[in-house]
Amino acid sequence: MWAAVWGLLLLINGARGVPVTYDAGLAAAASHRAGQVAVCFEHPDGWWRTVYAEDGYRGGHYGEILAVAPFGCGQQCVFNSWMMSASHRAVIENPRYTRVGIVQRGWWWVVEFADG
């Protein structure tokens, strides 16, 4: 699983002008979100205030991308689908974000972005 996470981080950084740094606090928030999206796959308003606060992460600007990847669809497949979506691509390429947390749990992929 770590190989898939690091592989996705390399793909994300390859698509950005300025790379993001892997952040354990954001990874904890991503893990928390993975449990939530397994029950209800959505981006509810204000979700990040609760999740990030519960996991102790403090930052100013946040972004999130989610995926449900069927069996056999690894990090390259997930990344390609995000890059074909204007809204997901905008999050990945946003230069304001400097840190990232990535979690793969079963079919679920959660990537949390934040600034400083």
NORHU-V367249 format. One record per residue. N is the residue number from 1. PSI is psi in radians with two decimals (none if undefined). D_CENTER is the distance of its C-alpha to the mean C-alpha in whole Angstrom. Layout:
n;psi;d_center
N;PSI;D_CENTER
N;PSI;D_CENTER
//
This chain:
n;psi;d_center
1;-0.69;15
2;-0.62;14
3;-0.70;16
4;-0.73;13
5;-0.84;10
6;-0.61;12
7;-0.73;13
8;-0.68;10
9;-0.74;9
10;-0.71;13
11;-0.78;12
12;-0.85;10
13;-0.52;12
14;-0.42;15
15;-0.14;14
16;2.67;14
17;-0.70;18
18;2.17;16
19;2.71;14
20;2.72;11
21;2.39;12
22;2.34;11
23;2.15;11
24;-0.62;12
25;-0.73;12
26;-0.57;9
27;-0.65;8
28;-0.73;11
29;-0.70;10
30;-0.68;7
31;-0.74;10
32;-0.82;12
33;-0.60;10
34;-0.68;10
35;-0.65;14
36;-0.80;14
37;-0.36;12
38;-0.44;15
39;-0.73;17
40;1.84;16
41;1.61;14
42;2.99;14
43;1.41;12
44;2.62;15
45;2.31;17
46;0.11;16
47;-0.69;14
48;-0.53;12
49;-0.78;16
50;-0.92;16
51;-0.84;13
52;-0.69;13
53;-0.74;17
54;-0.56;17
55;0.11;15
56;0.21;17
57;2.34;14
58;2.14;16
59;-3.08;15
60;-0.80;16
61;2.40;14
62;2.67;10
63;2.68;8
64;2.46;5
65;2.46;5
66;2.71;7
67;2.57;9
68;1.97;12
69;2.10;14
70;2.85;17
71;2.30;19
72;-0.13;20
73;1.73;16
74;-2.84;15
75;-0.62;12
76;-0.74;14
77;-0.80;15
78;-0.83;11
79;-0.80;11
80;-0.71;14
81;-0.68;14
82;-0.72;11
83;-0.32;13
84;-0.10;16
85;2.15;15
86;-0.72;16
87;-0.67;13
88;-0.72;10
89;-0.70;12
90;-0.66;13
91;-0.83;9
92;-0.72;9
93;-0.04;12
94;2.03;13
95;-0.23;15
96;-0.55;15
97;2.30;11
98;-0.23;13
99;2.70;10
100;2.56;7
101;2.31;6
102;2.36;5
103;2.38;7
104;2.14;9
105;1.83;12
106;-2.19;15
107;-0.18;14
108;2.35;11
109;2.30;7
110;2.24;4
111;2.13;1
112;2.26;4
113;2.61;6
114;2.81;10
115;3.12;13
116;none;16
//
